[in-house]
């Protein structure tokens, strides 16, 4: 069985209580292979949902 899909990796530029940056990767066996897009996620959303805004690819997040 092969596990593949999308997941977020490379947590950088975290400002506690405000936001953080993560990059969505295509992975195989949970090893990130291809960076797809980078998001700026907001920390404290009232309903506990993951809310983010797509930004340009972050080299810092990709290398992390």
TITORDO-368527 format. One record per residue (C-alpha): residue number from 1; x, y, z. Coordinates in Angstrom, 2 decimals, m for minus. Example, Ala and Ser with C-alpha at 12.3 -4.5 7.8 and 13.67 -1.06 7.14 Angstrom:
[rec 1; [12.30; m4.50; 7.80]];
[rec 2; [13.67; m1.06; 7.14]];
# end
This chain:
[rec 1; [0.00; 0.00; 0.00]];
[rec 2; [1.28; 3.47; m0.94]];
[rec 3; [0.29; 6.59; 0.99]];
[rec 4; [0.21; 9.80; m1.04]];
[rec 5; [m1.62; 13.11; m1.02]];
[rec 6; [m1.33; 16.72; 0.15]];
[rec 7; [m0.23; 17.94; 3.54]];
[rec 8; [1.14; 21.13; 5.12]];
[rec 9; [4.81; 21.27; 6.09]];
[rec 10; [7.40; 23.96; 6.81]];
[rec 11; [5.96; 25.95; 9.72]];
[rec 12; [7.82; 29.30; 9.78]];
[rec 13; [7.35; 32.96; 10.74]];
[rec 14; [5.02; 32.20; 13.65]];
[rec 15; [3.73; 35.15; 15.65]];
[rec 16; [1.87; 33.57; 18.58]];
[rec 17; [m1.76; 34.60; 18.69]];
[rec 18; [m1.69; 36.12; 15.20]];
[rec 19; [m0.43; 34.02; 12.27]];
[rec 20; [2.05; 31.52; 10.81]];
[rec 21; [3.18; 30.39; 7.35]];
[rec 22; [3.03; 26.83; 5.97]];
[rec 23; [3.52; 25.28; 2.52]];
[rec 24; [1.27; 22.61; 1.05]];
[rec 25; [3.26; 19.72; m0.46]];
[rec 26; [2.47; 16.67; m2.51]];
[rec 27; [3.83; 13.77; m0.42]];
[rec 28; [4.49; 10.08; m0.79]];
[rec 29; [4.80; 8.10; 2.45]];
[rec 30; [4.57; 11.46; 4.28]];
[rec 31; [7.82; 12.68; 2.70]];
[rec 32; [7.21; 16.13; 1.15]];
[rec 33; [8.22; 16.10; m2.52]];
[rec 34; [6.59; 18.87; m4.56]];
[rec 35; [5.69; 22.27; m3.07]];
[rec 36; [2.28; 23.35; m4.34]];
[rec 37; [1.28; 26.57; m2.59]];
[rec 38; [2.03; 28.58; 0.55]];
[rec 39; [m0.55; 29.94; 2.99]];
[rec 40; [m0.59; 32.50; 5.78]];
[rec 41; [m2.80; 30.94; 8.48]];
[rec 42; [m4.48; 32.94; 11.24]];
[rec 43; [m4.06; 31.53; 14.77]];
[rec 44; [m7.18; 32.22; 16.81]];
[rec 45; [m10.32; 31.76; 14.76]];
[rec 46; [m13.49; 31.81; 16.90]];
[rec 47; [m14.89; 28.48; 15.63]];
[rec 48; [m11.48; 26.76; 15.71]];
[rec 49; [m11.41; 26.48; 11.91]];
[rec 50; [m8.23; 26.65; 9.87]];
[rec 51; [m8.42; 30.02; 8.08]];
[rec 52; [m5.68; 31.08; 5.70]];
[rec 53; [m4.78; 33.29; 2.78]];
[rec 54; [m2.77; 32.01; m0.17]];
[rec 55; [0.53; 33.85; m0.69]];
[rec 56; [3.46; 33.38; m3.07]];
[rec 57; [5.70; 30.35; m2.47]];
[rec 58; [7.96; 30.86; 0.54]];
[rec 59; [11.49; 29.55; 0.00]];
[rec 60; [12.05; 29.63; 3.78]];
[rec 61; [9.03; 27.39; 4.37]];
[rec 62; [10.01; 25.03; 1.52]];
[rec 63; [13.54; 24.57; 2.87]];
[rec 64; [12.28; 24.01; 6.42]];
# end
